[in-house]
Amino acid sequence: MSLDMYWKRYDQTLALIRAEKPTTFAGVKLILDRFEPPSSGDAFFPGGADDTLADAMNDAGWSVKLEEGDYLWTAVHPYSGAVVQHVEGDVYCLLEGQISPRGATIATTDGVVIAEQRHIDLASGDESSTSSATCVSPPQIRNMASMPRERRSPSKRLGEGGT
């Protein structure tokens, strides 16, 4: 592949993240795997450009927290609860996330529970919604985020014995 084609595909991948706005790790992985297959992580996307995967994820609605520069960061989707960690190009699924039906309560990993109720006026067809947020303590995610970098690994993913 030529260098021009590489950067064209790189930009196209970030544009797809922004356009498709995936809400789960599976959705993110589906897009990233089109660019390059996984390395040692669950998915892979390199850095080294002005536009980054962290920027695209943020633009797609994820909350991104840079931990050590742009090579180590964690992203949380506010509605699905999905948690993705990027370590030097390797992308790990810490929590897959769930797409909830309308009117459901969604627990997020940043300590907020979002409850949304939708109301439809049957006579007019008008739709309205109300949302509320409640803070809770998600110890698994907080412990994972505070874990020293050398101790983080795919074997410490939540649901696989991570604490």
N, C-alpha and C positions, 0 to 999 in steps of 0.2 A: 504494500500500500504506500502511495506517495505521501509525503509530509502534508501537502495541501489537502489530500483526501482525509488524512487522519484528523486534522483540525476541523474540517467540515463535519465529519461524523461526531467529533467531540461537541461542537456547537449544536448540532442537531439533537444530540442526546439531552443536553441541558434544556433545549427548547421543548422537547417532549415532556420532561419533568414539569416544566412551567405550564404547558398547555393541558396535559392530562391530569395534573394535580393528584397523583396517587395518594391514597390515604392509609395504605398498609405497606408493610415491608414487601409483600409479594408483588404489589403494584410497582414499587420502586425497582425491585430486582428484575422484573420483566423488561423494564426500559433499559436498565444498565447492562443486562446480559446481551442486548442487541449490539452494544458497542464493543464489549470485551467480556470473555468468560471469567468466572471467579478465579481468584488466585488462592490465597490461603483463607480468605474470608468467605462469607456467604454470597457476596457479590464483590465487584471491583469497579472503581472509577478513579483514574489518576488525577492528580492535581497538577500544578505547574503552569496554570494559565491565569489570566486576569479574571475570567469568569469561572466560578467553581461550583461543585455540586452543592456545597453549603448554601451558596447564594440562590441557586435554583430551588432547593428544598424550602428555603425561607420564602421565596416568591410564591411557591406552591402551597403555602399555608402552614408549613411546619415551623415549630419553635426550635431554633438552632442555637446551641450554646457551645461556643469555641472554648476548648479547655487548654490547649497549648498551641497557639497559632492556628493556621488553617489545615493542619495535617491531623489533628485530633479534635473531634467534635462529636456531640450527641444531638440528635434531632428527635423531637416528640411531636406526634400529630395530635392536635388538641381535641379532636372528636373521636378518632378511632382508638387512641391510646397506644398506637404503635411507637416503638422506640428503636431507633437506628443509631449505630455508632460507626464512625468513620475513623480508621486508624491507618494513616499513611497509604491511602488508596483502597485498603481492604474495608468492606462494608459488612457490618455484623448486625444481625437481627437480635435485639435484646428482648423485644416483645412484638409479636406479629401485628396486633391490633385487630379490632373488629369493627365492621360496619354495622351500626345499629339502625333499626327501623325508626321511622318518625315517632316521636313521643316517648322515646326510650331515655333511660338514664345512662350516661356514659361516664365511666371513671377514667380519668387521665393519669398519666404517670408523674405529672408535675405537682400532684397533690390537690387537684381540683376535680370535683364531681360536677358535671354539667347535666342539668335536667332540662329537657326542652319539651314543651307541650304545644302541639299545633291544634288550632281550632278552625273548623270550616263552617261557615254559615250556609246551611243547606238552601235557604231561600235565594241568597244572592250569589253564592259560590265564592264569596270572599274568604281569604285565608289569612289568619294571623297566628303569631306564635309568641310565647313567653319563654324566657330562659332564666335559670337561676344557677348560681355556682356556690359550692360548699367546699371548704378546704378539708382535706383528710391527710393522713400520714402514710405515704407509700414507702415503707422502710427498705424494701428490696431495691428500688431504683436509687434512693438516696445513698444506700450503702455501696451500690455499684459505681455511682458517680464519684464517690470519695475514695474508692479503692486505688492504691498506687498503680501506675500504668503497667509495670512489669507483672502484676498479678492478674490483670485483665486478660482474659482469653476466651475463645469460643466455648470452652468447657465451663466457664463461669456465667454463661448466659442464664437469664432468669428461666426458671422452670427446669433447669438441669443442675440443681444443687447450689445455685448462686444465692448469696444472702445479702 
